[in-house]
Amino acid sequence: MPLQIVIDLQDADLQFFIDASKRVQEKSANLTPQQITDAASKLLVDSANLKMPDFIATRIGKLESMINMVNDVGWGLSEEDRNRVLSALTYFTEPDDVIPDDVPVLGFLDDAIMIEICQRELQPEIDSYEDFCHYRKEQAARRGVDLQEVKAHRVEWLESRRVELQERMWSRRNQSFLSKGFSQQLFRIG
């Protein structure tokens, strides 16, 4: 018999996660981008074979797009946008975060909540990146080009679509901040 539990996070609850994220960002200021994405990838690997609630497993699976967009040469994020995503990923560099990852069943609950927060904050980036990946895959198949080879380089036939999607990303991010009344971004650069 399944049991549904609904968690409503109020502003003060969200602030707790924001503060925790900022503490980890300060603590991991000396990490390289590769170390940050490796640590976030480790969370995916560590959680892959564990039995956990669907709520947590579903959200941890969403972390992959954020990791991939940072490392994707073809997507070619600007340094500012790349740092914004890396800033979000720093939370996952700390295994002893709000709930240590080795706590049975609940160890990844805080990670799932933070991924949800990241998803909301980075939705324009994630949507644009996933659209780019879909387009790239579709076009590579249509052109008979090896997708792995295309992923390793920026190719001319993708450039106009990449620019279009990144402009859409910036526009949607600005609209989102204006509509929500944000005066600051959760994931700051520097």
Buried (B, 14 or more C-beta within 10 A) or exposed (E): EEEEEEEEEEEEEEEBBBEBBBBBBEEBEEBEBEEBBEBBBBBBEBBEEBEBBEBBBEBBEBBEBBBBBBBBEBBBBEEEBBBBBBBBBBBBBBBEBBBEBEEEEBBBBBBBBBBBBBBEBBBBBBBBBBBBBEBBEEBBEEEEBEBEEBBEEEBEEBEEBBEBBBEBBBEBBEEBBEEEEEEEEBBEEE
